[in-house]
Amino acid sequence: LGLGLGMVFSAHADVYLGSYQGYEYYLLPSKTKKVTATKYEVQMERYVAQDKKKDGLAQGSYTLYKRYIECSNKTVATISWHNYNKQNKLIDSEKMSHLKYYEIFPRSWGSALYDEVCR
């Protein structure tokens, strides 16, 4: 039984993408969808591991992002985000009215995302 549960968990495990300024970034691979031959819709989590920034999110809180990653030119755009407190209660959210693509920089969560999705 324990082995079976381990296999189920690993099949849906989040993929760690790195940390920055007290945040940890994860890809939720089960939510990844191919949009075109080179573009994917992904869901990510930004977890507050250490409350270093004063952004209203305490340690244990998290943000779920829906993003597009364009593999052909190494860019990423945020579609929407939802902030949750550590009790999993929605604090606020936003769906972008205009998508803005940003270049993915080396040695960043975006670079790790690119390596995981576009490889």
Disulfide bonds with the S-S distance in Angstrom:
Cys71-Cys118 1.88
